[in-house]
Amino acid sequence: MTLRTLEDLGDLTGKRVVVRCDLNVPLKDGVITDDGRVRASLGTLNTLINSGARVVVISHLGRPDGTPAPEYSLAPVAQRLSELLGKGVAFCGETVGDDATAAAEALEDGDVLVLENLRFNPEETSKDADVRTGFAGRLAALGDAFVSDGFGVVHRKQASVYELAGALPSAAGQLIEQELGVLERLTKTPERPYTVVLGGSKVSDKLGVIDHLLPQVDTLCIGGGMLFTFLAAQGHAVGKSLLEQDQLDVVREYLSRAGELGVTINLPTDVVVASAFSADADHETVPADGIETASFGADGIGLDIGPETAARFAKAVSGSKTVFWNGPMGVFEFPAFAAGTKTVAQALIEVDGLGVVGGGDSAAAVRSLGFSDDQFGHISTGGGASLEFLEGKSLPGLQALGWES
């Protein structure tokens, strides 16, 4: 089967359409600090508005554990959505119930309603399929059709992602179509040279991606906290840097396989080591195989790739035709340890081909460092979903829309 799209739903004029977006944005004191996911939802929402549909938007925000929590309310998101759409957006303080039903029934053609956080309801994420199905039925009662456009949650078997798609005529929105198009290029038709840059905290989070992509890529660059497990696997001391001792044999096996496949694995040759995990910690750059030679000795903690490594990674990235990057190169939230991430991001916008920022912390990093979305070939809205797709896993939220990988 192929993915069902908006065209498969036919004429939506006057119909209530429940749209599952991913509006899980970061908030600080009730203010959105990165509205990238809200902006990403605009294409589908504007298409539905212009078609005369009556749009009911549902989403989660944070992890409120099944109970209402003011700090996770979608009210600020509804306000921002109104600003970006350039029209009024109604907000209802419940997800299902009499008020939600009345608000949905009051919609006119082209109107938009945002319902309160799905995860204020424990049924949304229940492990019991029957419980999720019951909740999906209550959501389905609010509309005539369902559009799934929250790519960041398609790897979750949750009521609004999986069961709801079977409770109403359903299709994927434009964002999911776009994300899948990019991921298909990365996995099936990549132009070469093909480079993958992986960072972030843990090797264990990326094992599946490394395993699945290793036979497909030309170069793999390793940064972030996970680099120290690679260094330790080669016999180097890493001080108090992040280390997954139980992954050392797995990493050695990947290094061996890469050699057999002719894949270049770029590991750091220098790192920035600090006296503590702190924005204002004393720090210095040392060779990657001599971390404990820094002033801090065995107490040193690596917090970024060094400038020599960053330059090598940048050369590999900018000289490639296809690049996928997931995971910052260091603790970018601290200015003193953001240089590696910024250098890789700069190289990515210079790629003469497809340069993909793989969502999650990587997307947050490029925006916080002053880059804009339109400078990159693609910024994914789903870090976890992207990684699972690249691991070759079947994603429930896509299966429910007719997709077969």
C-alpha positions as CSV (number, residue, x, y, z in Angstrom):
1,M,0.0,0.0,0.0
2,T,1.0,3.6,-0.5
3,L,0.7,6.5,1.9
4,R,-2.7,8.1,1.8
5,T,-2.5,11.9,1.3
6,L,-4.9,14.9,1.5
7,E,-6.1,14.3,-2.0
8,D,-7.5,10.9,-1.0
9,L,-9.9,12.6,1.4
10,G,-11.7,14.4,-1.4
11,D,-13.6,17.6,-0.9
12,L,-13.4,18.8,2.7
13,T,-15.5,21.9,2.4
14,G,-17.7,22.2,5.5
15,K,-16.2,19.1,7.1
16,R,-14.6,19.0,10.5
17,V,-11.0,17.7,10.1
18,V,-9.1,16.6,13.2
19,V,-5.4,17.3,12.6
20,R,-2.7,15.6,14.7
21,C,0.2,18.1,14.8
22,D,3.4,18.0,16.7
23,L,3.3,21.3,18.6
24,N,5.6,20.0,21.3
25,V,7.6,23.3,21.6
26,P,10.0,24.4,24.3
27,L,8.5,26.9,26.8
28,K,10.1,29.1,29.3
29,D,7.9,31.0,31.7
30,G,5.0,30.4,29.3
31,V,6.8,31.8,26.3
32,I,7.8,29.7,23.3
33,T,11.6,29.7,22.8
34,D,11.6,27.8,19.5
35,D,8.5,27.8,17.3
36,G,10.0,25.6,14.5
37,R,7.4,22.9,15.0
38,V,4.5,25.4,14.9
39,R,5.8,26.8,11.6
40,A,6.2,23.3,10.2
41,S,2.5,22.7,10.7
42,L,1.4,25.8,8.6
43,G,1.5,24.1,5.2
44,T,-1.1,21.5,6.0
45,L,-3.2,23.8,8.1
46,N,-3.3,26.6,5.5
47,T,-4.3,24.0,2.8
48,L,-7.2,22.8,4.9
49,I,-8.3,26.3,5.8
50,N,-8.2,27.4,2.1
51,S,-10.3,24.3,1.2
52,G,-13.1,25.4,3.6
53,A,-12.5,22.7,6.2
54,R,-13.3,23.2,9.8
55,V,-10.0,22.4,11.5
56,V,-9.6,20.8,14.9
57,V,-5.9,20.7,16.0
58,I,-4.7,18.2,18.5
59,S,-1.2,17.8,19.9
60,H,0.8,16.9,23.0
61,L,3.3,19.1,24.8
62,G,5.8,17.8,27.3
63,R,5.2,14.9,29.6
64,P,2.5,15.8,32.1
65,D,2.0,12.1,32.9
66,G,-1.8,12.0,32.2
67,T,-2.9,14.8,34.5
68,P,-3.5,18.5,33.7
69,A,-0.6,20.8,34.4
70,P,-0.7,24.5,33.6
71,E,2.9,24.6,32.5
72,Y,2.1,22.2,29.7
73,S,-0.9,24.0,28.4
74,L,-1.2,24.5,24.7
75,A,-2.7,27.9,25.2
76,P,0.5,29.8,24.3
77,V,0.9,27.6,21.2
78,A,-2.7,28.4,20.1
79,Q,-1.8,32.1,20.4
80,R,1.4,31.7,18.4
81,L,-0.5,29.7,15.7
82,S,-3.0,32.5,15.4
83,E,-0.1,35.0,14.8
84,L,1.5,32.8,12.2
85,L,-1.8,32.0,10.4
86,G,-2.8,35.6,10.5
87,K,-6.3,34.8,11.8
88,G,-8.1,34.0,15.0
89,V,-7.6,30.6,16.5
90,A,-10.0,29.3,19.1
91,F,-8.7,27.4,22.1
92,C,-10.5,24.9,24.3
93,G,-9.2,24.0,27.7
94,E,-10.1,20.4,27.4
95,T,-9.3,17.6,24.9
96,V,-12.5,15.7,24.9
97,G,-15.8,16.3,26.7
98,D,-18.8,18.7,26.4
99,D,-16.8,21.8,26.0
100,A,-14.6,20.3,23.3
101,T,-17.6,19.0,21.5
102,A,-19.4,22.4,21.6
103,A,-16.2,24.2,20.4
104,A,-15.8,21.8,17.5
105,E,-19.5,22.1,16.5
106,A,-19.3,25.9,16.6
107,L,-16.7,26.0,13.9
108,E,-17.4,27.6,10.5
109,D,-15.7,26.9,7.2
110,G,-12.0,27.8,7.5
111,D,-12.0,28.2,11.3
112,V,-9.3,26.7,13.5
113,L,-9.7,25.3,17.0
114,V,-6.8,24.0,19.2
115,L,-7.8,21.5,21.9
116,E,-5.9,21.1,25.2
117,N,-2.9,18.9,25.6
118,L,-3.6,15.3,24.6
119,R,-1.3,14.0,27.4
120,F,-3.5,15.5,30.0
121,N,-5.5,12.3,29.4
122,P,-3.8,9.0,30.5
123,E,-5.6,7.1,27.8
124,E,-3.5,8.8,25.1
125,T,-0.4,6.9,26.0
126,S,-1.9,3.8,27.7
127,K,-0.2,0.5,27.1
128,D,-3.7,-1.0,26.8
129,A,-4.8,-1.0,23.1
130,D,-8.5,-1.1,24.2
131,V,-8.1,2.0,26.4
132,R,-6.3,3.8,23.5
133,T,-9.1,2.8,21.1
134,G,-11.7,4.1,23.4
135,F,-10.0,7.5,23.7
136,A,-9.5,7.6,19.9
137,G,-13.2,7.1,19.5
138,R,-13.9,10.1,21.6
139,L,-11.5,12.2,19.5
140,A,-13.0,10.8,16.3
141,A,-16.5,12.0,17.4
142,L,-15.1,15.6,17.0
143,G,-14.6,15.3,13.3
144,D,-15.4,13.8,9.9
145,A,-11.9,13.1,8.8
146,F,-8.4,12.8,10.3
147,V,-5.1,14.2,9.1
148,S,-1.9,13.0,10.7
149,D,0.8,15.5,10.4
150,G,2.9,15.1,13.6
151,F,5.9,13.4,12.2
152,G,7.7,13.7,15.5
153,V,5.3,11.1,17.0
154,V,4.8,8.6,14.2
155,H,7.1,6.1,15.9
156,R,4.7,6.0,18.9
157,K,1.7,3.7,19.1
158,Q,-0.5,6.2,20.8
159,A,-4.3,6.9,20.5
160,S,-4.0,10.1,18.5
161,V,-1.3,8.6,16.2
162,Y,-2.3,5.0,15.6
163,E,-5.9,4.2,16.7
164,L,-7.4,7.5,15.5
165,A,-6.2,6.8,12.0
166,G,-8.5,3.8,11.9
167,A,-11.5,5.5,13.4
168,L,-12.0,8.1,10.7
169,P,-11.2,8.5,7.0
170,S,-7.5,9.4,7.4
171,A,-4.5,10.6,5.5
172,A,-1.0,12.1,6.0
173,G,-0.5,15.8,5.9
174,Q,2.1,17.7,3.8
175,L,4.7,17.7,6.6
176,I,4.8,13.9,6.8
177,E,4.9,13.7,3.0
178,Q,7.9,16.0,3.0
179,E,9.7,14.2,5.8
180,L,9.2,10.8,4.1
181,G,10.5,12.2,0.8
182,V,13.7,13.3,2.4
183,L,14.2,10.1,4.4
184,E,13.6,8.0,1.2
185,R,16.4,10.0,-0.5
186,L,18.7,9.3,2.5
187,T,18.1,5.6,2.5
188,K,17.3,4.6,-1.1
189,T,18.7,7.2,-3.5
190,P,21.5,9.2,-1.8
191,E,23.9,11.1,-4.0
192,R,27.6,10.4,-3.2
193,P,29.8,11.2,-1.4
194,Y,27.4,10.4,1.5
195,T,28.4,11.6,5.0
196,V,26.6,10.9,8.3
197,V,27.5,13.0,11.3
198,L,26.4,11.6,14.7
199,G,26.7,13.3,18.1
200,G,24.6,13.6,21.2
201,S,25.1,12.0,24.5
202,K,25.0,8.2,24.1
203,V,26.3,5.6,21.6
204,S,23.4,3.4,22.7
205,D,20.9,5.9,21.2
206,K,22.5,5.6,17.8
207,L,23.5,1.9,17.6
208,G,20.6,1.1,15.2
209,V,21.4,4.0,12.9
210,I,25.1,3.1,12.7
211,D,24.3,-0.6,12.1
212,H,21.8,0.1,9.3
213,L,23.6,3.0,7.6
214,L,27.2,1.7,7.8
215,P,26.9,-0.3,4.5
216,Q,25.4,2.7,2.8
217,V,27.6,5.7,3.6
218,D,31.1,6.8,2.6
219,T,32.0,8.7,5.8
220,L,30.8,8.6,9.4
221,C,31.8,11.4,11.7
222,I,31.5,10.8,15.5
223,G,31.2,13.7,18.0
224,G,29.3,14.6,21.1
225,G,29.3,12.7,24.3
226,M,29.3,9.4,22.4
227,L,32.8,10.1,21.0
228,F,34.4,9.1,24.4
229,T,33.1,5.6,24.1
230,F,34.7,5.3,20.7
231,L,38.0,6.7,22.2
232,A,37.8,4.3,25.1
233,A,37.2,1.4,22.7
234,Q,40.6,2.3,21.2
235,G,42.2,2.1,24.6
236,H,42.4,5.9,25.4
237,A,41.7,7.3,28.8
238,V,38.7,9.7,28.9
239,G,38.8,11.1,32.4
240,K,35.3,11.8,33.7
241,S,33.8,12.2,30.2
242,L,30.6,10.4,29.4
243,L,31.4,6.7,28.9
244,E,29.1,3.7,28.2
245,Q,31.3,0.9,29.4
246,D,28.9,-1.7,28.2
247,Q,29.1,-0.6,24.6
248,L,32.8,-0.9,24.1
249,D,32.7,-4.2,22.4
250,V,29.9,-3.1,20.1
251,V,31.9,0.0,19.1
252,R,35.0,-2.1,18.4
253,E,32.9,-4.3,16.1
254,Y,31.6,-1.2,14.2
255,L,35.1,0.0,13.8
256,S,36.1,-3.3,12.4
257,R,33.1,-3.5,10.0
258,A,33.8,0.0,8.8
259,G,37.3,-1.1,7.8
260,E,35.9,-4.1,5.9
261,L,33.3,-2.0,4.1
262,G,35.7,0.8,3.2
263,V,33.8,3.3,5.2
264,T,35.9,6.2,6.7
265,I,35.1,6.7,10.3
266,N,36.2,10.2,11.4
267,L,37.0,10.3,15.1
268,P,38.1,13.4,17.0
269,T,41.8,14.1,17.1
270,D,41.4,16.9,19.6
271,V,38.8,17.7,22.3
272,V,37.9,20.5,24.6
273,V,38.2,19.3,28.2
274,A,36.8,21.2,31.1
275,S,37.2,21.1,34.9
276,A,33.5,20.5,35.4
277,F,30.2,20.4,33.6
278,S,29.6,24.1,33.8
279,A,29.2,27.0,31.5
280,D,32.1,28.9,33.1
281,A,34.3,26.0,33.8
282,D,38.1,26.2,33.1
283,H,38.8,24.4,29.8
284,E,41.6,23.7,27.3
285,T,42.0,21.8,24.1
286,V,44.1,18.6,24.1
287,P,44.8,15.7,21.8
288,A,41.9,13.2,21.8
289,D,44.3,10.4,22.9
290,G,45.6,12.5,25.8
291,I,42.6,13.8,27.6
292,E,44.1,13.1,31.0
293,T,47.2,15.1,30.1
294,A,45.0,18.3,30.5
295,S,45.5,20.4,33.6
296,F,42.5,18.6,35.2
297,G,44.0,15.1,34.9
298,A,41.6,12.2,35.5
299,D,39.0,14.7,36.7
300,G,38.7,16.4,33.3
301,I,35.4,16.1,31.3
302,G,35.2,16.4,27.5
303,L,32.5,18.9,26.5
304,D,33.2,19.6,22.8
305,I,35.2,18.5,19.8
306,G,38.4,20.5,19.2
307,P,38.9,23.0,16.4
308,E,41.1,20.6,14.4
309,T,38.4,18.0,14.5
310,A,35.7,20.5,13.7
311,A,37.7,21.6,10.6
312,R,38.1,17.9,9.4
313,F,34.4,17.2,10.0
314,A,33.5,20.4,8.1
315,K,35.6,19.4,5.2
316,A,33.9,16.0,5.0
317,V,30.5,17.6,5.2
318,S,30.9,20.5,2.7
319,G,32.5,18.1,0.2
320,S,29.6,15.7,0.2
321,K,26.5,15.5,-1.9
322,T,24.3,14.0,0.8
323,V,24.7,14.7,4.6
324,F,22.6,13.6,7.5
325,W,23.4,15.1,10.9
326,N,21.9,14.1,14.2
327,G,23.2,15.2,17.6
328,P,25.3,18.2,18.6
329,M,29.1,18.0,18.7
330,G,29.3,19.3,22.2
331,V,27.4,21.0,25.0
332,F,26.2,23.8,22.7
333,E,24.0,25.3,25.4
334,F,27.3,26.6,27.0
335,P,28.9,29.2,24.6
336,A,32.4,28.0,25.5
337,F,31.5,24.5,24.1
338,A,29.4,25.4,21.1
339,A,32.2,25.9,18.5
340,G,32.2,22.3,17.2
341,T,28.5,22.3,16.6
342,K,28.5,25.7,15.0
343,T,31.3,24.7,12.6
344,V,29.4,21.6,11.5
345,A,26.2,23.6,11.0
346,Q,28.1,26.2,8.9
347,A,29.5,23.4,6.7
348,L,26.1,21.9,6.3
349,I,24.6,25.0,4.7
350,E,27.4,24.9,2.2
351,V,26.6,21.4,0.9
352,D,26.0,21.3,-2.8
353,G,23.3,18.7,-2.5
354,L,21.0,17.5,0.3
355,G,22.0,18.6,3.8
356,V,19.6,17.3,6.5
357,V,19.5,18.3,10.2
358,G,18.0,15.3,11.9
359,G,15.6,17.0,14.4
360,G,15.7,17.0,18.2
361,D,18.7,18.6,19.8
362,S,20.4,19.2,16.4
363,A,17.5,21.4,15.3
364,A,17.4,23.3,18.6
365,A,21.2,23.8,18.3
366,V,21.2,25.4,14.8
367,R,18.4,27.7,15.8
368,S,20.0,28.7,19.1
369,L,23.3,29.4,17.3
370,G,21.7,31.9,15.0
371,F,21.0,29.8,11.8
372,S,17.7,30.0,10.1
373,D,15.7,27.0,8.8
374,D,15.8,28.1,5.2
375,Q,19.6,27.9,5.2
376,F,19.5,24.1,5.3
377,G,18.2,21.6,2.8
378,H,15.9,20.1,5.5
379,I,15.4,20.3,9.2
380,S,13.4,17.3,10.5
381,T,10.7,17.8,13.0
382,G,11.2,14.4,14.5
383,G,14.6,13.3,15.9
384,G,13.4,10.0,17.3
385,A,11.1,9.2,14.3
386,S,13.9,10.0,11.9
387,L,16.4,7.8,13.7
388,E,14.0,4.9,13.8
389,F,13.2,5.2,10.1
390,L,16.9,5.2,9.4
391,E,17.3,2.1,11.5
392,G,14.9,0.4,9.2
393,K,12.1,0.1,11.7
394,S,8.4,0.1,10.8
395,L,6.7,3.2,12.3
396,P,3.1,2.6,13.7
397,G,1.9,6.1,12.8
398,L,2.9,5.6,9.1
399,Q,1.6,2.0,8.9
400,A,-1.8,3.3,10.0
401,L,-1.8,5.7,7.0
402,G,-1.1,2.9,4.5
403,W,2.7,3.3,4.3
404,E,4.9,0.2,3.8
405,S,8.7,0.8,3.8
